[in-house]
Amino acid sequence: MLQRWTKTLTDEGFQCSKEFVFTELFGDSYVIRKWHLHELPHDHVSINNALVIEKTSQFCLLVDPQMQAVTWLKCQAQAANQLVATT
């Protein structure tokens, strides 16, 4: 699909890069650095997933066997005083 979009854009006279990078389009390097301080892993999958979570207006289903996303979400919410964790 990306190849078709690239071809369509170039056929219409638009310039575009050869490689699509999700974080360059939707990410903010300052915000991503703050996420890393709140224990988000540095891999691209985690960053892309965090961007989807932050940009969506709907609920996200997290499949998180290592509990990395849950840890990050708790740190994010606690830093913003929006979470009270109960056990």
Phi and psi restraints in degrees (range 20) as a CNS / XPLOR table:
assign (resid 1 and name C) (resid 2 and name N)
       (resid 2 and name CA) (resid 2 and name C) 1.0 -62.4 20.0 2
assign (resid 2 and name N) (resid 2 and name CA)
       (resid 2 and name C) (resid 3 and name N) 1.0 -36.7 20.0 2
assign (resid 2 and name C) (resid 3 and name N)
       (resid 3 and name CA) (resid 3 and name C) 1.0 -64.4 20.0 2
assign (resid 3 and name N) (resid 3 and name CA)
       (resid 3 and name C) (resid 4 and name N) 1.0 -39.5 20.0 2
assign (resid 3 and name C) (resid 4 and name N)
       (resid 4 and name CA) (resid 4 and name C) 1.0 -66.9 20.0 2
assign (resid 4 and name N) (resid 4 and name CA)
       (resid 4 and name C) (resid 5 and name N) 1.0 -41.9 20.0 2
assign (resid 4 and name C) (resid 5 and name N)
       (resid 5 and name CA) (resid 5 and name C) 1.0 -62.1 20.0 2
assign (resid 5 and name N) (resid 5 and name CA)
       (resid 5 and name C) (resid 6 and name N) 1.0 -44.3 20.0 2
assign (resid 5 and name C) (resid 6 and name N)
       (resid 6 and name CA) (resid 6 and name C) 1.0 -60.3 20.0 2
assign (resid 6 and name N) (resid 6 and name CA)
       (resid 6 and name C) (resid 7 and name N) 1.0 -44.8 20.0 2
assign (resid 6 and name C) (resid 7 and name N)
       (resid 7 and name CA) (resid 7 and name C) 1.0 -63.8 20.0 2
assign (resid 7 and name N) (resid 7 and name CA)
       (resid 7 and name C) (resid 8 and name N) 1.0 -44.5 20.0 2
assign (resid 7 and name C) (resid 8 and name N)
       (resid 8 and name CA) (resid 8 and name C) 1.0 -61.8 20.0 2
assign (resid 8 and name N) (resid 8 and name CA)
       (resid 8 and name C) (resid 9 and name N) 1.0 -44.1 20.0 2
assign (resid 8 and name C) (resid 9 and name N)
       (resid 9 and name CA) (resid 9 and name C) 1.0 -63.0 20.0 2
assign (resid 9 and name N) (resid 9 and name CA)
       (resid 9 and name C) (resid 10 and name N) 1.0 -45.5 20.0 2
assign (resid 9 and name C) (resid 10 and name N)
       (resid 10 and name CA) (resid 10 and name C) 1.0 -68.3 20.0 2
assign (resid 10 and name N) (resid 10 and name CA)
       (resid 10 and name C) (resid 11 and name N) 1.0 -35.5 20.0 2
assign (resid 10 and name C) (resid 11 and name N)
       (resid 11 and name CA) (resid 11 and name C) 1.0 -63.6 20.0 2
assign (resid 11 and name N) (resid 11 and name CA)
       (resid 11 and name C) (resid 12 and name N) 1.0 -31.5 20.0 2
assign (resid 11 and name C) (resid 12 and name N)
       (resid 12 and name CA) (resid 12 and name C) 1.0 -87.2 20.0 2
assign (resid 12 and name N) (resid 12 and name CA)
       (resid 12 and name C) (resid 13 and name N) 1.0 0.4 20.0 2
assign (resid 12 and name C) (resid 13 and name N)
       (resid 13 and name CA) (resid 13 and name C) 1.0 94.0 20.0 2
assign (resid 13 and name N) (resid 13 and name CA)
       (resid 13 and name C) (resid 14 and name N) 1.0 8.2 20.0 2
assign (resid 13 and name C) (resid 14 and name N)
       (resid 14 and name CA) (resid 14 and name C) 1.0 -88.0 20.0 2
assign (resid 14 and name N) (resid 14 and name CA)
       (resid 14 and name C) (resid 15 and name N) 1.0 147.8 20.0 2
assign (resid 14 and name C) (resid 15 and name N)
       (resid 15 and name CA) (resid 15 and name C) 1.0 -95.0 20.0 2
assign (resid 15 and name N) (resid 15 and name CA)
       (resid 15 and name C) (resid 16 and name N) 1.0 140.7 20.0 2
assign (resid 15 and name C) (resid 16 and name N)
       (resid 16 and name CA) (resid 16 and name C) 1.0 -151.6 20.0 2
assign (resid 16 and name N) (resid 16 and name CA)
       (resid 16 and name C) (resid 17 and name N) 1.0 155.3 20.0 2
assign (resid 16 and name C) (resid 17 and name N)
       (resid 17 and name CA) (resid 17 and name C) 1.0 -73.4 20.0 2
assign (resid 17 and name N) (resid 17 and name CA)
       (resid 17 and name C) (resid 18 and name N) 1.0 159.3 20.0 2
assign (resid 17 and name C) (resid 18 and name N)
       (resid 18 and name CA) (resid 18 and name C) 1.0 -76.6 20.0 2
assign (resid 18 and name N) (resid 18 and name CA)
       (resid 18 and name C) (resid 19 and name N) 1.0 -23.8 20.0 2
assign (resid 18 and name C) (resid 19 and name N)
       (resid 19 and name CA) (resid 19 and name C) 1.0 -118.8 20.0 2
assign (resid 19 and name N) (resid 19 and name CA)
       (resid 19 and name C) (resid 20 and name N) 1.0 130.2 20.0 2
assign (resid 19 and name C) (resid 20 and name N)
       (resid 20 and name CA) (resid 20 and name C) 1.0 -86.7 20.0 2
assign (resid 20 and name N) (resid 20 and name CA)
       (resid 20 and name C) (resid 21 and name N) 1.0 125.6 20.0 2
assign (resid 20 and name C) (resid 21 and name N)
       (resid 21 and name CA) (resid 21 and name C) 1.0 -120.7 20.0 2
assign (resid 21 and name N) (resid 21 and name CA)
       (resid 21 and name C) (resid 22 and name N) 1.0 110.2 20.0 2
assign (resid 21 and name C) (resid 22 and name N)
       (resid 22 and name CA) (resid 22 and name C) 1.0 -55.7 20.0 2
assign (resid 22 and name N) (resid 22 and name CA)
       (resid 22 and name C) (resid 23 and name N) 1.0 -44.4 20.0 2
assign (resid 22 and name C) (resid 23 and name N)
       (resid 23 and name CA) (resid 23 and name C) 1.0 -68.0 20.0 2
assign (resid 23 and name N) (resid 23 and name CA)
       (resid 23 and name C) (resid 24 and name N) 1.0 -28.8 20.0 2
assign (resid 23 and name C) (resid 24 and name N)
       (resid 24 and name CA) (resid 24 and name C) 1.0 -70.9 20.0 2
assign (resid 24 and name N) (resid 24 and name CA)
       (resid 24 and name C) (resid 25 and name N) 1.0 -30.6 20.0 2
assign (resid 24 and name C) (resid 25 and name N)
       (resid 25 and name CA) (resid 25 and name C) 1.0 -81.1 20.0 2
assign (resid 25 and name N) (resid 25 and name CA)
       (resid 25 and name C) (resid 26 and name N) 1.0 -44.8 20.0 2
assign (resid 25 and name C) (resid 26 and name N)
       (resid 26 and name CA) (resid 26 and name C) 1.0 -109.2 20.0 2
assign (resid 26 and name N) (resid 26 and name CA)
       (resid 26 and name C) (resid 27 and name N) 1.0 -12.8 20.0 2
assign (resid 26 and name C) (resid 27 and name N)
       (resid 27 and name CA) (resid 27 and name C) 1.0 -93.0 20.0 2
assign (resid 27 and name N) (resid 27 and name CA)
       (resid 27 and name C) (resid 28 and name N) 1.0 160.9 20.0 2
assign (resid 27 and name C) (resid 28 and name N)
       (resid 28 and name CA) (resid 28 and name C) 1.0 -127.7 20.0 2
assign (resid 28 and name N) (resid 28 and name CA)
       (resid 28 and name C) (resid 29 and name N) 1.0 118.5 20.0 2
assign (resid 28 and name C) (resid 29 and name N)
       (resid 29 and name CA) (resid 29 and name C) 1.0 -60.0 20.0 2
assign (resid 29 and name N) (resid 29 and name CA)
       (resid 29 and name C) (resid 30 and name N) 1.0 -35.2 20.0 2
assign (resid 29 and name C) (resid 30 and name N)
       (resid 30 and name CA) (resid 30 and name C) 1.0 -64.3 20.0 2
assign (resid 30 and name N) (resid 30 and name CA)
       (resid 30 and name C) (resid 31 and name N) 1.0 -46.1 20.0 2
assign (resid 30 and name C) (resid 31 and name N)
       (resid 31 and name CA) (resid 31 and name C) 1.0 -64.7 20.0 2
assign (resid 31 and name N) (resid 31 and name CA)
       (resid 31 and name C) (resid 32 and name N) 1.0 -41.2 20.0 2
assign (resid 31 and name C) (resid 32 and name N)
       (resid 32 and name CA) (resid 32 and name C) 1.0 -64.1 20.0 2
assign (resid 32 and name N) (resid 32 and name CA)
       (resid 32 and name C) (resid 33 and name N) 1.0 -39.4 20.0 2
assign (resid 32 and name C) (resid 33 and name N)
       (resid 33 and name CA) (resid 33 and name C) 1.0 -62.7 20.0 2
assign (resid 33 and name N) (resid 33 and name CA)
       (resid 33 and name C) (resid 34 and name N) 1.0 -39.1 20.0 2
assign (resid 33 and name C) (resid 34 and name N)
       (resid 34 and name CA) (resid 34 and name C) 1.0 -63.3 20.0 2
assign (resid 34 and name N) (resid 34 and name CA)
       (resid 34 and name C) (resid 35 and name N) 1.0 -38.3 20.0 2
assign (resid 34 and name C) (resid 35 and name N)
       (resid 35 and name CA) (resid 35 and name C) 1.0 -61.8 20.0 2
assign (resid 35 and name N) (resid 35 and name CA)
       (resid 35 and name C) (resid 36 and name N) 1.0 -39.7 20.0 2
assign (resid 35 and name C) (resid 36 and name N)
       (resid 36 and name CA) (resid 36 and name C) 1.0 -63.6 20.0 2
assign (resid 36 and name N) (resid 36 and name CA)
       (resid 36 and name C) (resid 37 and name N) 1.0 -35.6 20.0 2
assign (resid 36 and name C) (resid 37 and name N)
       (resid 37 and name CA) (resid 37 and name C) 1.0 -66.0 20.0 2
assign (resid 37 and name N) (resid 37 and name CA)
       (resid 37 and name C) (resid 38 and name N) 1.0 -26.2 20.0 2
assign (resid 37 and name C) (resid 38 and name N)
       (resid 38 and name CA) (resid 38 and name C) 1.0 -95.3 20.0 2
assign (resid 38 and name N) (resid 38 and name CA)
       (resid 38 and name C) (resid 39 and name N) 1.0 26.0 20.0 2
assign (resid 38 and name C) (resid 39 and name N)
       (resid 39 and name CA) (resid 39 and name C) 1.0 76.6 20.0 2
assign (resid 39 and name N) (resid 39 and name CA)
       (resid 39 and name C) (resid 40 and name N) 1.0 21.6 20.0 2
assign (resid 39 and name C) (resid 40 and name N)
       (resid 40 and name CA) (resid 40 and name C) 1.0 -75.3 20.0 2
assign (resid 40 and name N) (resid 40 and name CA)
       (resid 40 and name C) (resid 41 and name N) 1.0 131.1 20.0 2
assign (resid 40 and name C) (resid 41 and name N)
       (resid 41 and name CA) (resid 41 and name C) 1.0 -60.8 20.0 2
assign (resid 41 and name N) (resid 41 and name CA)
       (resid 41 and name C) (resid 42 and name N) 1.0 158.2 20.0 2
assign (resid 41 and name C) (resid 42 and name N)
       (resid 42 and name CA) (resid 42 and name C) 1.0 -87.2 20.0 2
assign (resid 42 and name N) (resid 42 and name CA)
       (resid 42 and name C) (resid 43 and name N) 1.0 -2.5 20.0 2
assign (resid 42 and name C) (resid 43 and name N)
       (resid 43 and name CA) (resid 43 and name C) 1.0 -74.8 20.0 2
assign (resid 43 and name N) (resid 43 and name CA)
       (resid 43 and name C) (resid 44 and name N) 1.0 156.7 20.0 2
assign (resid 43 and name C) (resid 44 and name N)
       (resid 44 and name CA) (resid 44 and name C) 1.0 -63.7 20.0 2
assign (resid 44 and name N) (resid 44 and name CA)
       (resid 44 and name C) (resid 45 and name N) 1.0 -35.3 20.0 2
assign (resid 44 and name C) (resid 45 and name N)
       (resid 45 and name CA) (resid 45 and name C) 1.0 -64.2 20.0 2
assign (resid 45 and name N) (resid 45 and name CA)
       (resid 45 and name C) (resid 46 and name N) 1.0 -44.9 20.0 2
assign (resid 45 and name C) (resid 46 and name N)
       (resid 46 and name CA) (resid 46 and name C) 1.0 -63.7 20.0 2
assign (resid 46 and name N) (resid 46 and name CA)
       (resid 46 and name C) (resid 47 and name N) 1.0 -42.0 20.0 2
assign (resid 46 and name C) (resid 47 and name N)
       (resid 47 and name CA) (resid 47 and name C) 1.0 -65.4 20.0 2
assign (resid 47 and name N) (resid 47 and name CA)
       (resid 47 and name C) (resid 48 and name N) 1.0 -45.9 20.0 2
assign (resid 47 and name C) (resid 48 and name N)
       (resid 48 and name CA) (resid 48 and name C) 1.0 -61.9 20.0 2
assign (resid 48 and name N) (resid 48 and name CA)
       (resid 48 and name C) (resid 49 and name N) 1.0 -41.3 20.0 2
assign (resid 48 and name C) (resid 49 and name N)
       (resid 49 and name CA) (resid 49 and name C) 1.0 -64.2 20.0 2
assign (resid 49 and name N) (resid 49 and name CA)
       (resid 49 and name C) (resid 50 and name N) 1.0 -40.8 20.0 2
assign (resid 49 and name C) (resid 50 and name N)
       (resid 50 and name CA) (resid 50 and name C) 1.0 -63.3 20.0 2
assign (resid 50 and name N) (resid 50 and name CA)
       (resid 50 and name C) (resid 51 and name N) 1.0 -39.1 20.0 2
assign (resid 50 and name C) (resid 51 and name N)
       (resid 51 and name CA) (resid 51 and name C) 1.0 -62.1 20.0 2
assign (resid 51 and name N) (resid 51 and name CA)
       (resid 51 and name C) (resid 52 and name N) 1.0 -42.2 20.0 2
assign (resid 51 and name C) (resid 52 and name N)
       (resid 52 and name CA) (resid 52 and name C) 1.0 -63.6 20.0 2
assign (resid 52 and name N) (resid 52 and name CA)
       (resid 52 and name C) (resid 53 and name N) 1.0 -43.7 20.0 2
assign (resid 52 and name C) (resid 53 and name N)
       (resid 53 and name CA) (resid 53 and name C) 1.0 -61.0 20.0 2
assign (resid 53 and name N) (resid 53 and name CA)
       (resid 53 and name C) (resid 54 and name N) 1.0 -43.7 20.0 2
assign (resid 53 and name C) (resid 54 and name N)
       (resid 54 and name CA) (resid 54 and name C) 1.0 -72.3 20.0 2
assign (resid 54 and name N) (resid 54 and name CA)
       (resid 54 and name C) (resid 55 and name N) 1.0 -33.0 20.0 2
assign (resid 54 and name C) (resid 55 and name N)
       (resid 55 and name CA) (resid 55 and name C) 1.0 -89.3 20.0 2
assign (resid 55 and name N) (resid 55 and name CA)
       (resid 55 and name C) (resid 56 and name N) 1.0 -17.8 20.0 2
assign (resid 55 and name C) (resid 56 and name N)
       (resid 56 and name CA) (resid 56 and name C) 1.0 -84.5 20.0 2
assign (resid 56 and name N) (resid 56 and name CA)
       (resid 56 and name C) (resid 57 and name N) 1.0 150.8 20.0 2
assign (resid 56 and name C) (resid 57 and name N)
       (resid 57 and name CA) (resid 57 and name C) 1.0 -99.9 20.0 2
assign (resid 57 and name N) (resid 57 and name CA)
       (resid 57 and name C) (resid 58 and name N) 1.0 0.7 20.0 2
assign (resid 57 and name C) (resid 58 and name N)
       (resid 58 and name CA) (resid 58 and name C) 1.0 -108.6 20.0 2
assign (resid 58 and name N) (resid 58 and name CA)
       (resid 58 and name C) (resid 59 and name N) 1.0 170.3 20.0 2
assign (resid 58 and name C) (resid 59 and name N)
       (resid 59 and name CA) (resid 59 and name C) 1.0 -75.4 20.0 2
assign (resid 59 and name N) (resid 59 and name CA)
       (resid 59 and name C) (resid 60 and name N) 1.0 143.7 20.0 2
assign (resid 59 and name C) (resid 60 and name N)
       (resid 60 and name CA) (resid 60 and name C) 1.0 -107.9 20.0 2
assign (resid 60 and name N) (resid 60 and name CA)
       (resid 60 and name C) (resid 61 and name N) 1.0 142.6 20.0 2
assign (resid 60 and name C) (resid 61 and name N)
       (resid 61 and name CA) (resid 61 and name C) 1.0 -93.4 20.0 2
assign (resid 61 and name N) (resid 61 and name CA)
       (resid 61 and name C) (resid 62 and name N) 1.0 122.5 20.0 2
assign (resid 61 and name C) (resid 62 and name N)
       (resid 62 and name CA) (resid 62 and name C) 1.0 -105.7 20.0 2
assign (resid 62 and name N) (resid 62 and name CA)
       (resid 62 and name C) (resid 63 and name N) 1.0 122.5 20.0 2
assign (resid 62 and name C) (resid 63 and name N)
       (resid 63 and name CA) (resid 63 and name C) 1.0 -100.4 20.0 2
assign (resid 63 and name N) (resid 63 and name CA)
       (resid 63 and name C) (resid 64 and name N) 1.0 105.5 20.0 2
assign (resid 63 and name C) (resid 64 and name N)
       (resid 64 and name CA) (resid 64 and name C) 1.0 -137.0 20.0 2
assign (resid 64 and name N) (resid 64 and name CA)
       (resid 64 and name C) (resid 65 and name N) 1.0 71.5 20.0 2
assign (resid 64 and name C) (resid 65 and name N)
       (resid 65 and name CA) (resid 65 and name C) 1.0 -64.0 20.0 2
assign (resid 65 and name N) (resid 65 and name CA)
       (resid 65 and name C) (resid 66 and name N) 1.0 -24.4 20.0 2
assign (resid 65 and name C) (resid 66 and name N)
       (resid 66 and name CA) (resid 66 and name C) 1.0 -94.0 20.0 2
assign (resid 66 and name N) (resid 66 and name CA)
       (resid 66 and name C) (resid 67 and name N) 1.0 -0.4 20.0 2
assign (resid 66 and name C) (resid 67 and name N)
       (resid 67 and name CA) (resid 67 and name C) 1.0 63.4 20.0 2
assign (resid 67 and name N) (resid 67 and name CA)
       (resid 67 and name C) (resid 68 and name N) 1.0 22.0 20.0 2
assign (resid 67 and name C) (resid 68 and name N)
       (resid 68 and name CA) (resid 68 and name C) 1.0 -73.1 20.0 2
assign (resid 68 and name N) (resid 68 and name CA)
       (resid 68 and name C) (resid 69 and name N) 1.0 -42.9 20.0 2
assign (resid 68 and name C) (resid 69 and name N)
       (resid 69 and name CA) (resid 69 and name C) 1.0 -67.9 20.0 2
assign (resid 69 and name N) (resid 69 and name CA)
       (resid 69 and name C) (resid 70 and name N) 1.0 -38.9 20.0 2
assign (resid 69 and name C) (resid 70 and name N)
       (resid 70 and name CA) (resid 70 and name C) 1.0 -63.5 20.0 2
assign (resid 70 and name N) (resid 70 and name CA)
       (resid 70 and name C) (resid 71 and name N) 1.0 -43.7 20.0 2
assign (resid 70 and name C) (resid 71 and name N)
       (resid 71 and name CA) (resid 71 and name C) 1.0 -60.0 20.0 2
assign (resid 71 and name N) (resid 71 and name CA)
       (resid 71 and name C) (resid 72 and name N) 1.0 -45.6 20.0 2
assign (resid 71 and name C) (resid 72 and name N)
       (resid 72 and name CA) (resid 72 and name C) 1.0 -63.3 20.0 2
assign (resid 72 and name N) (resid 72 and name CA)
       (resid 72 and name C) (resid 73 and name N) 1.0 -45.9 20.0 2
assign (resid 72 and name C) (resid 73 and name N)
       (resid 73 and name CA) (resid 73 and name C) 1.0 -61.8 20.0 2
assign (resid 73 and name N) (resid 73 and name CA)
       (resid 73 and name C) (resid 74 and name N) 1.0 -40.2 20.0 2
assign (resid 73 and name C) (resid 74 and name N)
       (resid 74 and name CA) (resid 74 and name C) 1.0 -64.0 20.0 2
assign (resid 74 and name N) (resid 74 and name CA)
       (resid 74 and name C) (resid 75 and name N) 1.0 -43.3 20.0 2
assign (resid 74 and name C) (resid 75 and name N)
       (resid 75 and name CA) (resid 75 and name C) 1.0 -63.7 20.0 2
assign (resid 75 and name N) (resid 75 and name CA)
       (resid 75 and name C) (resid 76 and name N) 1.0 -41.9 20.0 2
assign (resid 75 and name C) (resid 76 and name N)
       (resid 76 and name CA) (resid 76 and name C) 1.0 -60.5 20.0 2
assign (resid 76 and name N) (resid 76 and name CA)
       (resid 76 and name C) (resid 77 and name N) 1.0 -48.7 20.0 2
assign (resid 76 and name C) (resid 77 and name N)
       (resid 77 and name CA) (resid 77 and name C) 1.0 -69.7 20.0 2
assign (resid 77 and name N) (resid 77 and name CA)
       (resid 77 and name C) (resid 78 and name N) 1.0 -38.7 20.0 2
assign (resid 77 and name C) (resid 78 and name N)
       (resid 78 and name CA) (resid 78 and name C) 1.0 -67.4 20.0 2
assign (resid 78 and name N) (resid 78 and name CA)
       (resid 78 and name C) (resid 79 and name N) 1.0 -36.2 20.0 2
assign (resid 78 and name C) (resid 79 and name N)
       (resid 79 and name CA) (resid 79 and name C) 1.0 -65.1 20.0 2
assign (resid 79 and name N) (resid 79 and name CA)
       (resid 79 and name C) (resid 80 and name N) 1.0 -31.8 20.0 2
assign (resid 79 and name C) (resid 80 and name N)
       (resid 80 and name CA) (resid 80 and name C) 1.0 -93.1 20.0 2
assign (resid 80 and name N) (resid 80 and name CA)
       (resid 80 and name C) (resid 81 and name N) 1.0 6.9 20.0 2
assign (resid 80 and name C) (resid 81 and name N)
       (resid 81 and name CA) (resid 81 and name C) 1.0 54.8 20.0 2
assign (resid 81 and name N) (resid 81 and name CA)
       (resid 81 and name C) (resid 82 and name N) 1.0 39.1 20.0 2
assign (resid 81 and name C) (resid 82 and name N)
       (resid 82 and name CA) (resid 82 and name C) 1.0 -114.0 20.0 2
assign (resid 82 and name N) (resid 82 and name CA)
       (resid 82 and name C) (resid 83 and name N) 1.0 9.7 20.0 2
assign (resid 82 and name C) (resid 83 and name N)
       (resid 83 and name CA) (resid 83 and name C) 1.0 -137.8 20.0 2
assign (resid 83 and name N) (resid 83 and name CA)
       (resid 83 and name C) (resid 84 and name N) 1.0 134.2 20.0 2
assign (resid 83 and name C) (resid 84 and name N)
       (resid 84 and name CA) (resid 84 and name C) 1.0 -121.7 20.0 2
assign (resid 84 and name N) (resid 84 and name CA)
       (resid 84 and name C) (resid 85 and name N) 1.0 113.5 20.0 2
assign (resid 84 and name C) (resid 85 and name N)
       (resid 85 and name CA) (resid 85 and name C) 1.0 -87.2 20.0 2
assign (resid 85 and name N) (resid 85 and name CA)
       (resid 85 and name C) (resid 86 and name N) 1.0 130.2 20.0 2
assign (resid 85 and name C) (resid 86 and name N)
       (resid 86 and name CA) (resid 86 and name C) 1.0 -122.4 20.0 2
assign (resid 86 and name N) (resid 86 and name CA)
       (resid 86 and name C) (resid 87 and name N) 1.0 153.3 20.0 2
